[in-house]
Amino acid sequence: MFAPKAGDGDLPIAPAIGGTVQGNSMAKPVVIVVGADKGGVGKTTVSRTLLDYFSANNVPTRAFDTESPRGTLMRFHPDITEIVDMTTTSDQMKIFDTLNAASPSVTVIDVRAGLLSPALASLRDIGFLDAAKSGQITFAVFHILGPSIASLDEIAETANFMVGAKYFLVKNFINDTQFFQWDQATYNSYFHRIKDATELTIPKLNEMAYEQVEVSSVPFLKFVANKGKEDEAANYSFVLRGYVRHWLANVWSEYDRIKLTDLVGGKSTTARGEK
């Protein structure tokens, strides 16, 4: 185990985007959409772990929180997050007209609950999905699943937009969620509709530890490092920090398994072994 360290339809994207990861040149921007068509599945928690993971691996990252006008992701990562309304053209321009900037190299979009399919439809309409299919952009979708049959229907819906995208089906075990207690063949019939779809598992975090991070309003990494919002020394519980450290290490192990940093041309540098 490792421990976290304290033409038509074309987008205006340059053929070679600046920025480096571990000394390797980046050829194109990376866009990661995190969402679900159902609320209460912990999508923002997953977005927060992604931002911490890229930070620990020295990958320049920015985020857009589409829970306008008040966003949860913005509360934890205010320095790199902007709140947008993805249903408006002007805010779509804020996100996608700026992908040719030299830095940051990764854009994480936390899609408001219930808007994953409409958001993907918008990306299709503006030509973004075509740009991803043609290789101008690296595009990944983290689809956060719920435990009901409705999530399987979501897979069928989003499958229509996944050509050219890296598709991750994420089982987030919040509230001791039990996934897919029906016939496994039914689940497989949905799962295999998308070529090269990859499953991810996010384990449950101790409830008291999760609540303390929520109250502190800091990234998981800062909580583990016992730091406040402005990097000042904090006084969080040693026990609760330990639970968060162990949980985050398990989450990052999943990201290492799927070679997440390969999306941006780098290698994971997250430390292994307890600190």
FIVO-516170 format. One line per field, with one value per residue: residue number from 1; residue in three letters; x, y, z of N, C-alpha, C in turn. Coordinates in steps of 0.02 Angstrom, whole numbers. Each point is the difference from the previous one (the first is absolute). Example, Ala and Ser with C-alpha at 12.3 -4.5 7.8 and 13.67 -1.06 7.14 Angstrom:
# residues 2
num: 1 | 2;
residuo: ALA | SER;
nu: 660 | -18;
nv: -284 | 53;
nw: 390 | -36;
cau: -45 | 42;
cav: 59 | 59;
caw: 0 | 3;
cu: 45 | -39;
cv: 60 | 55;
cw: 0 | 37;
This chain:
# residues 275
num: 1 | 2 | 3 | 4 | 5 | 6 | 7 | 8 | 9 | 10 | 11 | 12 | 13 | 14 | 15 | 16 | 17 | 18 | 19 | 20 | 21 | 22 | 23 | 24 | 25 | 26 | 27 | 28 | 29 | 30 | 31 | 32 | 33 | 34 | 35 | 36 | 37 | 38 | 39 | 40 | 41 | 42 | 43 | 44 | 45 | 46 | 47 | 48 | 49 | 50 | 51 | 52 | 53 | 54 | 55 | 56 | 57 | 58 | 59 | 60 | 61 | 62 | 63 | 64 | 65 | 66 | 67 | 68 | 69 | 70 | 71 | 72 | 73 | 74 | 75 | 76 | 77 | 78 | 79 | 80 | 81 | 82 | 83 | 84 | 85 | 86 | 87 | 88 | 89 | 90 | 91 | 92 | 93 | 94 | 95 | 96 | 97 | 98 | 99 | 100 | 101 | 102 | 103 | 104 | 105 | 106 | 107 | 108 | 109 | 110 | 111 | 112 | 113 | 114 | 115 | 116 | 117 | 118 | 119 | 120 | 121 | 122 | 123 | 124 | 125 | 126 | 127 | 128 | 129 | 130 | 131 | 132 | 133 | 134 | 135 | 136 | 137 | 138 | 139 | 140 | 141 | 142 | 143 | 144 | 145 | 146 | 147 | 148 | 149 | 150 | 151 | 152 | 153 | 154 | 155 | 156 | 157 | 158 | 159 | 160 | 161 | 162 | 163 | 164 | 165 | 166 | 167 | 168 | 169 | 170 | 171 | 172 | 173 | 174 | 175 | 176 | 177 | 178 | 179 | 180 | 181 | 182 | 183 | 184 | 185 | 186 | 187 | 188 | 189 | 190 | 191 | 192 | 193 | 194 | 195 | 196 | 197 | 198 | 199 | 200 | 201 | 202 | 203 | 204 | 205 | 206 | 207 | 208 | 209 | 210 | 211 | 212 | 213 | 214 | 215 | 216 | 217 | 218 | 219 | 220 | 221 | 222 | 223 | 224 | 225 | 226 | 227 | 228 | 229 | 230 | 231 | 232 | 233 | 234 | 235 | 236 | 237 | 238 | 239 | 240 | 241 | 242 | 243 | 244 | 245 | 246 | 247 | 248 | 249 | 250 | 251 | 252 | 253 | 254 | 255 | 256 | 257 | 258 | 259 | 260 | 261 | 262 | 263 | 264 | 265 | 266 | 267 | 268 | 269 | 270 | 271 | 272 | 273 | 274 | 275;
residuo: MET | PHE | ALA | PRO | LYS | ALA | GLY | ASP | GLY | ASP | LEU | PRO | ILE | ALA | PRO | ALA | ILE | GLY | GLY | THR | VAL | GLN | GLY | ASN | SER | MET | ALA | LYS | PRO | VAL | VAL | ILE | VAL | VAL | GLY | ALA | ASP | LYS | GLY | GLY | VAL | GLY | LYS | THR | THR | VAL | SER | ARG | THR | LEU | LEU | ASP | TYR | PHE | SER | ALA | ASN | ASN | VAL | PRO | THR | ARG | ALA | PHE | ASP | THR | GLU | SER | PRO | ARG | GLY | THR | LEU | MET | ARG | PHE | HIS | PRO | ASP | ILE | THR | GLU | ILE | VAL | ASP | MET | THR | THR | THR | SER | ASP | GLN | MET | LYS | ILE | PHE | ASP | THR | LEU | ASN | ALA | ALA | SER | PRO | SER | VAL | THR | VAL | ILE | ASP | VAL | ARG | ALA | GLY | LEU | LEU | SER | PRO | ALA | LEU | ALA | SER | LEU | ARG | ASP | ILE | GLY | PHE | LEU | ASP | ALA | ALA | LYS | SER | GLY | GLN | ILE | THR | PHE | ALA | VAL | PHE | HIS | ILE | LEU | GLY | PRO | SER | ILE | ALA | SER | LEU | ASP | GLU | ILE | ALA | GLU | THR | ALA | ASN | PHE | MET | VAL | GLY | ALA | LYS | TYR | PHE | LEU | VAL | LYS | ASN | PHE | ILE | ASN | ASP | THR | GLN | PHE | PHE | GLN | TRP | ASP | GLN | ALA | THR | TYR | ASN | SER | TYR | PHE | HIS | ARG | ILE | LYS | ASP | ALA | THR | GLU | LEU | THR | ILE | PRO | LYS | LEU | ASN | GLU | MET | ALA | TYR | GLU | GLN | VAL | GLU | VAL | SER | SER | VAL | PRO | PHE | LEU | LYS | PHE | VAL | ALA | ASN | LYS | GLY | LYS | GLU | ASP | GLU | ALA | ALA | ASN | TYR | SER | PHE | VAL | LEU | ARG | GLY | TYR | VAL | ARG | HIS | TRP | LEU | ALA | ASN | VAL | TRP | SER | GLU | TYR | ASP | ARG | ILE | LYS | LEU | THR | ASP | LEU | VAL | GLY | GLY | LYS | SER | THR | THR | ALA | ARG | GLY | GLU | LYS;
nu: 42 | -27 | 34 | -55 | 34 | 40 | -676 | -52 | -29 | 55 | 30 | 5 | 26 | 55 | 35 | 37 | -19 | 21 | 52 | 25 | 7 | 38 | 4 | -61 | 7 | -46 | -36 | -43 | -52 | -11 | -58 | -15 | -52 | -23 | -41 | -65 | -46 | 29 | -34 | 42 | 40 | 13 | -27 | -19 | -14 | -23 | -32 | -15 | -12 | -33 | -27 | -10 | -24 | -29 | -22 | -11 | -25 | -7 | -64 | 16 | -45 | -54 | -49 | -54 | -33 | -41 | 10 | -17 | -3 | -16 | 66 | -9 | 18 | -32 | -39 | 17 | -10 | -7 | 63 | -27 | -53 | -40 | -50 | -31 | -39 | 9 | -60 | 44 | -9 | -12 | -29 | -32 | -3 | -18 | -33 | -34 | -12 | 12 | -18 | 10 | -19 | 59 | -34 | -36 | 25 | -31 | -58 | -20 | -53 | -21 | -34 | -42 | -24 | -8 | 61 | 18 | -56 | -36 | 46 | -4 | -66 | 12 | 41 | -49 | -45 | 48 | -1 | -10 | -53 | -13 | 16 | -35 | -49 | 14 | 1 | -40 | -42 | 27 | -50 | -16 | -41 | -7 | -32 | -26 | 3 | -66 | -33 | -38 | -53 | -18 | 50 | -29 | -58 | 33 | 26 | -61 | -19 | 48 | -16 | -53 | 31 | 14 | -18 | 62 | -40 | 35 | -32 | -10 | -21 | -22 | 17 | -38 | 34 | -39 | -5 | 56 | 5 | -52 | 45 | -50 | -52 | -10 | -28 | 58 | -34 | -49 | 40 | 24 | -65 | -4 | 40 | -15 | -48 | 45 | 30 | 39 | -62 | 17 | -1 | -25 | 34 | -44 | 45 | -34 | -7 | 36 | -61 | 28 | 46 | -47 | -37 | 56 | 13 | -64 | 4 | 57 | -38 | 40 | 46 | -11 | 39 | -33 | -55 | 24 | 19 | -62 | -26 | -5 | -50 | 37 | -1 | -41 | 36 | -25 | -56 | 3 | -49 | 49 | -49 | -37 | 55 | 10 | -64 | 6 | 57 | -25 | -56 | 33 | 40 | -55 | -27 | 57 | -4 | -65 | 17 | 45 | -48 | -39 | 59 | -31 | 62 | -12 | -59 | 45 | 19 | -23 | 36 | -35 | 1 | -62 | 16 | 39 | -39 | -18 | -21;
nv: -59 | 54 | 50 | 38 | 38 | 28 | 259 | -33 | 32 | 27 | -16 | 60 | -59 | 24 | -17 | 44 | -26 | 57 | -8 | -16 | -65 | 7 | 58 | -29 | 13 | 47 | -45 | -13 | 40 | -5 | -27 | 7 | -34 | 26 | -51 | 12 | -41 | -24 | 31 | 25 | -2 | 61 | 32 | 48 | -51 | -31 | 55 | 4 | -66 | 15 | 55 | -36 | -48 | 43 | 31 | -59 | -5 | 61 | -16 | 53 | 20 | 7 | 30 | -28 | 37 | -45 | -4 | 35 | 52 | -53 | -7 | -66 | -15 | 56 | -27 | -56 | 22 | 53 | -19 | -59 | 19 | -5 | 36 | -47 | 26 | -65 | 21 | 48 | 32 | 55 | -40 | -28 | 63 | 15 | -56 | -1 | 65 | -25 | -53 | 50 | 16 | 28 | 31 | -41 | -60 | -2 | -12 | 8 | -30 | 29 | -48 | 48 | -22 | -54 | 27 | -62 | -31 | 49 | -6 | -66 | 10 | 45 | -44 | -41 | 43 | 13 | -65 | 3 | -39 | 37 | 54 | -28 | -14 | 60 | -1 | 53 | -38 | -6 | -42 | 10 | -51 | 29 | -55 | 39 | -64 | -6 | -23 | 45 | -30 | 58 | -20 | -59 | 30 | 30 | -60 | -24 | 51 | -5 | -64 | 37 | 23 | -65 | 8 | -23 | -25 | 13 | -57 | 32 | -61 | 47 | -50 | 48 | -32 | 51 | 12 | -36 | 36 | -37 | -22 | 12 | -3 | 20 | -31 | -31 | -46 | 25 | 3 | -61 | -10 | 39 | -29 | -54 | 45 | 15 | 6 | -43 | -8 | 40 | -50 | 44 | -12 | 41 | -19 | -24 | 65 | -10 | -10 | -12 | -37 | -28 | -6 | -20 | -35 | -20 | -7 | -30 | -24 | -52 | -1 | -61 | 23 | 57 | -36 | -42 | 55 | 0 | 22 | 65 | 42 | 36 | -66 | 31 | -5 | -61 | -19 | -32 | -42 | -26 | -24 | 56 | 34 | -48 | 6 | 66 | -3 | -46 | 35 | 58 | -35 | -27 | 60 | 27 | -54 | 15 | 64 | -26 | -41 | 53 | 12 | 33 | 0 | -60 | 21 | 20 | -60 | -11 | -6 | -46 | 52 | -24 | 20 | -52 | -34 | -19 | 62;
nw: 0 | -27 | 24 | -1 | -41 | 77 | -2004 | -23 | 48 | -28 | 56 | 26 | -16 | 29 | -56 | 31 | 57 | 27 | 41 | 59 | -2 | 54 | -30 | -6 | -64 | 8 | -34 | 48 | 4 | 64 | -16 | 64 | -20 | 57 | -4 | 6 | -22 | 55 | 46 | 45 | -54 | 23 | -51 | 42 | 41 | -54 | -17 | 64 | -2 | -56 | 26 | 55 | -38 | -40 | 54 | 27 | -61 | 27 | -9 | -38 | 43 | -36 | 33 | -24 | 42 | -24 | 66 | -53 | 42 | 39 | -1 | 10 | -62 | -15 | 45 | -31 | -62 | 40 | 11 | -14 | 37 | -53 | 25 | -36 | -45 | -2 | 21 | 18 | -57 | 37 | 43 | -50 | -22 | 64 | -8 | -56 | 4 | 60 | -35 | -42 | 62 | 11 | 48 | 37 | 10 | 59 | -30 | 63 | -27 | 56 | -32 | 0 | 58 | -37 | -10 | 17 | -13 | 28 | 48 | -3 | 1 | 48 | 29 | -13 | 23 | 46 | -13 | 66 | -4 | -53 | 37 | 49 | -42 | -24 | 67 | -9 | 34 | 61 | -9 | 64 | 12 | 59 | -15 | 47 | 16 | -3 | 54 | -31 | -25 | 28 | 39 | -6 | 9 | 50 | 14 | -10 | 40 | 46 | -12 | -14 | 54 | 8 | -63 | 7 | 48 | 54 | 8 | 58 | 17 | 41 | 39 | 25 | 47 | -15 | 65 | -4 | -55 | -17 | -43 | -41 | 40 | -63 | -50 | 10 | -32 | 39 | 53 | -13 | -11 | 53 | 44 | -33 | 10 | 46 | -57 | 30 | 22 | 49 | 44 | 43 | 55 | 27 | 45 | 51 | 13 | 55 | 23 | 58 | -33 | -37 | 54 | 29 | -56 | 1 | 65 | -12 | -50 | 7 | -48 | -23 | -48 | 3 | 0 | -45 | -32 | 28 | -59 | 13 | -12 | 42 | 7 | 41 | 55 | -3 | 26 | -58 | 10 | 38 | 36 | -3 | 12 | 45 | 17 | -4 | 33 | 40 | 7 | 5 | 39 | 26 | 4 | 22 | 38 | 3 | 14 | 42 | 22 | -8 | 32 | 49 | 26 | -27 | 24 | 47 | -18 | 62 | 54 | 34 | 41 | 11 | 61 | 7 | 41 | 59 | 8;
cau: -42 | 37 | -33 | 1 | 45 | -29 | -42 | -68 | -4 | 63 | 8 | 59 | 52 | 64 | 21 | 47 | -11 | 58 | -7 | 37 | -11 | 60 | 47 | -25 | -40 | -70 | -19 | -68 | -33 | -38 | -62 | -31 | -68 | -22 | -71 | -50 | -68 | -34 | 33 | 15 | 45 | 67 | 42 | 47 | 53 | 46 | 35 | 49 | 57 | 38 | 39 | 56 | 46 | 40 | 43 | 56 | 42 | 25 | -35 | -40 | -70 | -52 | -64 | -61 | -55 | -60 | -55 | -11 | 52 | 43 | 28 | 35 | 70 | 31 | 13 | 60 | 57 | -16 | 54 | 3 | -67 | -46 | -69 | -29 | -64 | 19 | -55 | 2 | 53 | 56 | 41 | 33 | 58 | 52 | 34 | 27 | 39 | 63 | 38 | 65 | 47 | 59 | -6 | 16 | -5 | -59 | -61 | -49 | -67 | -45 | -66 | -55 | -41 | -56 | 14 | 54 | -20 | -6 | 66 | 33 | -34 | 26 | 68 | -9 | -27 | 51 | 55 | 53 | 8 | 34 | 70 | 29 | 4 | 54 | 64 | 23 | -9 | -9 | -64 | -18 | -62 | -8 | -72 | -10 | -60 | -39 | -13 | -64 | -3 | 2 | 69 | 13 | -30 | 46 | 54 | -26 | -7 | 65 | 38 | -7 | 46 | 66 | 49 | 56 | 11 | 18 | -60 | 10 | -59 | 25 | -42 | 20 | -34 | -22 | -57 | -2 | -40 | 7 | -10 | -21 | -17 | -39 | 37 | 63 | -3 | -34 | 50 | 50 | -28 | 7 | 70 | 35 | -21 | 51 | 65 | 56 | -20 | 39 | -32 | 39 | -34 | 19 | -23 | -33 | 40 | -29 | -49 | 21 | 55 | -29 | -35 | 49 | 27 | -53 | -2 | 62 | -2 | 66 | 11 | 21 | 72 | 15 | -23 | 50 | 60 | -16 | 5 | -63 | -13 | 56 | 60 | 19 | -3 | -66 | 0 | -48 | 11 | 49 | -36 | -40 | 49 | 23 | -52 | 0 | 62 | -7 | -52 | 24 | 50 | -36 | -28 | 54 | 22 | -44 | 21 | 62 | -16 | -25 | 52 | -32 | 47 | 16 | -41 | 34 | 68 | 46 | 1 | -19 | 56 | -26 | 45 | -23 | 20 | -27 | 47;
cav: 59 | 62 | 53 | 65 | 51 | 62 | 6 | 4 | -34 | 0 | 49 | 41 | -31 | -3 | -69 | -20 | 41 | 0 | -29 | -62 | -42 | -39 | 11 | -22 | 51 | -15 | 13 | 25 | 10 | -55 | 20 | -54 | 15 | -42 | 13 | -53 | 25 | -6 | 36 | -37 | -57 | 19 | 19 | 52 | -32 | -29 | 56 | 24 | -47 | 9 | 61 | -14 | -47 | 36 | 45 | -39 | -21 | 61 | 11 | 61 | -18 | 48 | -34 | 38 | -25 | 20 | 10 | 73 | 50 | -18 | -65 | -35 | -9 | 65 | 10 | -37 | 16 | 65 | 31 | -26 | -16 | 53 | -23 | 16 | -30 | -33 | 3 | 63 | 3 | 41 | -39 | -51 | 33 | 7 | -64 | -33 | 46 | 12 | -62 | 7 | 35 | -42 | -30 | -69 | -50 | -42 | 33 | -44 | 30 | -34 | 14 | 3 | -61 | -5 | 34 | -31 | -12 | 65 | 30 | -36 | 20 | 66 | -10 | -24 | 53 | 51 | -31 | -23 | -73 | -12 | 17 | -54 | -59 | 11 | 0 | 66 | 7 | -61 | 9 | -55 | 9 | -38 | -7 | -24 | -41 | -13 | -71 | -21 | -17 | 62 | 12 | -40 | 37 | 55 | -27 | -6 | 67 | 31 | -39 | 33 | 56 | -20 | -11 | 46 | 17 | -52 | -3 | -34 | -11 | 6 | -21 | 39 | -33 | 45 | -24 | -73 | -17 | -67 | 9 | -50 | -62 | -42 | -46 | 28 | 2 | 61 | 53 | -10 | 18 | 72 | 18 | -17 | 41 | 51 | -31 | 20 | 32 | -23 | 9 | 26 | -5 | 49 | -29 | 46 | 34 | 4 | 55 | 55 | 33 | 37 | 59 | 48 | 33 | 45 | 58 | 37 | 31 | -2 | -61 | -58 | 3 | 48 | -29 | -50 | 37 | 40 | 69 | 35 | 25 | 40 | -39 | 10 | -60 | -16 | -46 | -53 | -63 | -46 | -60 | 14 | 11 | -66 | -31 | 33 | -19 | -69 | -2 | 34 | -44 | -52 | 31 | 13 | -64 | -12 | 44 | -28 | -62 | 17 | 42 | 64 | 50 | -11 | 45 | 63 | -13 | -4 | -60 | 14 | 8 | -2 | -39 | -63 | -11 | 48 | 52;
caw: 0 | 1 | 38 | -33 | 25 | 21 | -59 | 23 | 64 | 35 | 53 | -10 | 41 | -36 | -11 | 52 | 58 | 44 | 66 | 8 | 57 | 10 | -54 | -64 | -33 | -8 | -69 | -6 | 65 | 29 | 31 | 38 | 23 | 56 | 8 | 2 | -12 | 63 | 53 | 60 | -11 | 20 | -56 | 19 | 39 | -49 | -31 | 49 | 1 | -63 | 6 | 46 | -33 | -50 | 38 | 27 | -56 | -32 | -63 | 3 | -8 | 17 | 7 | -8 | 41 | -36 | 46 | 4 | 13 | 56 | -14 | 53 | -17 | 10 | 72 | 21 | -43 | -28 | -39 | -69 | -22 | -20 | -5 | -65 | -18 | -62 | -48 | -36 | -50 | 24 | 46 | -41 | -30 | 52 | 8 | -59 | -41 | 34 | 5 | -33 | 44 | 14 | 66 | 19 | -53 | 11 | 20 | 32 | 1 | 46 | -30 | 47 | 3 | -46 | -64 | -38 | -69 | -35 | -9 | -55 | -62 | -17 | -27 | -69 | -42 | -15 | -37 | 46 | -5 | -63 | 10 | 40 | -43 | -48 | 35 | 19 | 72 | 39 | 35 | 45 | 38 | 62 | 10 | 68 | -2 | 60 | 8 | -28 | -71 | -38 | -20 | -60 | -56 | -14 | -41 | -67 | -27 | -13 | -49 | -65 | -5 | 24 | -53 | 6 | 71 | 48 | 41 | 64 | 41 | 68 | 55 | 57 | 56 | 53 | 40 | -4 | -59 | -28 | -72 | -49 | 34 | -45 | -43 | -25 | -74 | -19 | 5 | -53 | -65 | -6 | 4 | -61 | -57 | -12 | -11 | 42 | 63 | 57 | 65 | 56 | 64 | 52 | 64 | 45 | 50 | 66 | -1 | 42 | -34 | -57 | 27 | 23 | -59 | -24 | 45 | -8 | -67 | -31 | -39 | 39 | 10 | 54 | 63 | 19 | 20 | 59 | -20 | -12 | -67 | -23 | 16 | 69 | 40 | 27 | 58 | -14 | 37 | -27 | -21 | -61 | -54 | -20 | -41 | -66 | -35 | -22 | -53 | -60 | -30 | -37 | -60 | -47 | -27 | -57 | -54 | -26 | -37 | -67 | -32 | -12 | -21 | -71 | -39 | -10 | -21 | 57 | 40 | 69 | 48 | 68 | 41 | 26 | 69 | 48 | 21;
cu: 44 | -41 | 2 | 51 | -42 | 20 | -70 | -2 | 64 | 0 | 64 | 57 | 63 | 21 | 50 | -7 | 60 | -14 | 38 | -22 | 60 | 46 | -24 | -45 | -72 | -22 | -69 | -31 | -39 | -62 | -31 | -68 | -19 | -74 | -43 | -67 | -42 | 39 | 17 | 46 | 73 | 46 | 51 | 56 | 52 | 40 | 55 | 61 | 42 | 45 | 59 | 51 | 44 | 47 | 61 | 48 | 25 | -28 | -42 | -73 | -45 | -67 | -58 | -56 | -65 | -62 | -10 | -66 | 46 | 25 | 37 | 74 | 39 | 19 | 65 | 63 | -11 | 53 | 1 | -69 | -39 | -69 | -29 | -69 | 10 | -56 | 0 | 59 | 61 | 45 | 32 | 62 | 56 | 41 | 38 | 39 | 68 | 43 | 69 | 50 | 57 | -7 | -65 | -15 | -61 | -59 | -48 | -66 | -45 | -71 | -55 | -43 | -58 | 14 | 55 | -19 | -11 | 68 | 37 | -32 | 24 | 70 | -3 | -20 | 53 | 60 | 56 | 12 | 34 | 75 | 36 | 9 | 57 | 69 | 26 | 1 | 0 | -61 | -15 | -63 | 2 | -75 | -12 | -67 | -35 | -17 | -63 | 6 | 3 | 71 | 18 | -31 | 44 | 57 | -22 | -6 | 67 | 42 | -1 | 52 | 73 | 51 | 55 | 16 | 24 | -55 | 12 | -66 | 22 | -53 | 26 | -39 | -14 | -60 | -9 | -44 | 15 | -19 | -27 | -13 | -44 | 47 | 62 | -1 | -34 | 49 | 50 | -27 | 2 | 73 | 36 | -25 | 52 | 68 | 53 | -21 | 38 | -37 | 50 | -40 | 29 | -26 | -33 | 50 | -38 | -44 | 22 | 57 | -26 | -34 | 49 | 33 | -51 | -2 | 61 | 4 | 69 | 6 | 22 | 75 | 19 | -22 | 51 | 63 | -11 | 9 | -70 | -4 | 58 | 67 | 26 | -6 | -70 | 6 | -52 | 19 | 51 | -35 | -37 | 46 | 26 | -50 | -1 | 62 | -5 | -50 | 26 | 54 | -34 | -32 | 54 | 29 | -42 | 20 | 66 | -15 | -24 | 48 | -27 | 48 | 23 | -41 | 36 | 74 | 51 | -3 | -18 | 62 | -25 | 42 | -32 | 27 | -27 | 52 | 13;
cv: 62 | 51 | 65 | 46 | 59 | 46 | 6 | -39 | 0 | 54 | 40 | -24 | -6 | -72 | -24 | 48 | -4 | -31 | -65 | -37 | -45 | 5 | -22 | 53 | -24 | 20 | 31 | 7 | -62 | 28 | -61 | 24 | -50 | 14 | -62 | 31 | -5 | 37 | -46 | -59 | 18 | 21 | 54 | -27 | -30 | 55 | 26 | -46 | 6 | 61 | -10 | -46 | 35 | 49 | -38 | -23 | 59 | 11 | 64 | -14 | 59 | -38 | 49 | -36 | 24 | 5 | 74 | 14 | -17 | -71 | -30 | -6 | 65 | 12 | -33 | 18 | 69 | 30 | -22 | -13 | 62 | -30 | 23 | -32 | -31 | -1 | 64 | 1 | 38 | -40 | -60 | 28 | 8 | -64 | -20 | 46 | 13 | -63 | 5 | 40 | -48 | -37 | 25 | -50 | -45 | 43 | -52 | 37 | -42 | 19 | -5 | -64 | 3 | 27 | -35 | -9 | 66 | 33 | -33 | 18 | 69 | -6 | -27 | 57 | 52 | -29 | -27 | -75 | -19 | 15 | -54 | -63 | 6 | 5 | 69 | 9 | -70 | 11 | -62 | 18 | -47 | 0 | -31 | -36 | -2 | -74 | -26 | -17 | 62 | 15 | -41 | 34 | 60 | -23 | -6 | 68 | 31 | -37 | 33 | 56 | -19 | -16 | 52 | 20 | -60 | 0 | -42 | -4 | -4 | -21 | 34 | -24 | 49 | -32 | -76 | -24 | -71 | 4 | -63 | -68 | -46 | -44 | 33 | 5 | 64 | 59 | -6 | 21 | 75 | 20 | -11 | 37 | 51 | -34 | 31 | 40 | -32 | 13 | 25 | -8 | 52 | -26 | 53 | 30 | 0 | 62 | 60 | 39 | 42 | 64 | 53 | 38 | 49 | 64 | 44 | 36 | 6 | -63 | -57 | 2 | 47 | -27 | -51 | 35 | 45 | 75 | 30 | 26 | 39 | -32 | 13 | -66 | -9 | -49 | -55 | -63 | -44 | -63 | 11 | 13 | -67 | -36 | 30 | -19 | -71 | -6 | 31 | -42 | -55 | 28 | 12 | -64 | -20 | 43 | -22 | -61 | 14 | 46 | 68 | 53 | -10 | 45 | 65 | -10 | -4 | -67 | 19 | 5 | 0 | -50 | -65 | -11 | 54 | 51 | -6;
cw: 0 | 39 | -38 | 32 | 22 | -57 | 24 | 66 | 39 | 54 | -12 | 45 | -40 | -8 | 52 | 58 | 45 | 67 | 4 | 62 | 7 | -60 | -68 | -30 | -5 | -69 | -5 | 69 | 22 | 34 | 34 | 26 | 54 | 10 | 4 | -16 | 62 | 54 | 59 | -7 | 14 | -56 | 19 | 43 | -47 | -34 | 46 | 3 | -63 | 4 | 47 | -33 | -51 | 35 | 27 | -54 | -42 | -69 | 6 | -18 | 17 | 3 | -12 | 38 | -31 | 45 | 12 | 36 | 58 | -11 | 58 | -14 | 11 | 73 | 21 | -41 | -33 | -46 | -73 | -30 | -18 | -6 | -67 | -6 | -69 | -52 | -41 | -48 | 25 | 47 | -35 | -32 | 50 | 7 | -63 | -47 | 30 | 6 | -32 | 41 | 19 | 66 | 30 | -55 | 6 | 22 | 27 | 4 | 44 | -21 | 53 | -4 | -49 | -69 | -42 | -73 | -38 | -12 | -58 | -67 | -23 | -30 | -72 | -46 | -18 | -37 | 43 | -8 | -65 | 6 | 41 | -43 | -49 | 33 | 19 | 76 | 30 | 45 | 41 | 38 | 60 | 16 | 68 | 4 | 68 | 2 | -35 | -74 | -43 | -23 | -61 | -60 | -19 | -45 | -73 | -34 | -19 | -51 | -69 | -10 | 11 | -55 | 5 | 71 | 39 | 53 | 62 | 38 | 72 | 51 | 63 | 61 | 57 | 35 | -5 | -58 | -23 | -74 | -33 | 31 | -44 | -42 | -31 | -76 | -24 | 1 | -57 | -68 | -11 | -5 | -67 | -62 | -19 | -5 | 47 | 62 | 58 | 65 | 52 | 64 | 48 | 67 | 44 | 49 | 66 | 6 | 42 | -32 | -58 | 24 | 23 | -57 | -28 | 41 | -11 | -67 | -31 | -43 | 46 | 16 | 57 | 67 | 26 | 26 | 60 | -14 | -12 | -71 | -29 | 16 | 71 | 39 | 28 | 58 | -10 | 39 | -35 | -28 | -65 | -60 | -25 | -43 | -70 | -40 | -29 | -58 | -64 | -35 | -41 | -64 | -52 | -29 | -60 | -60 | -31 | -43 | -70 | -38 | -19 | -25 | -72 | -45 | -17 | -15 | 55 | 34 | 72 | 44 | 71 | 40 | 24 | 70 | 46 | 20 | 75;
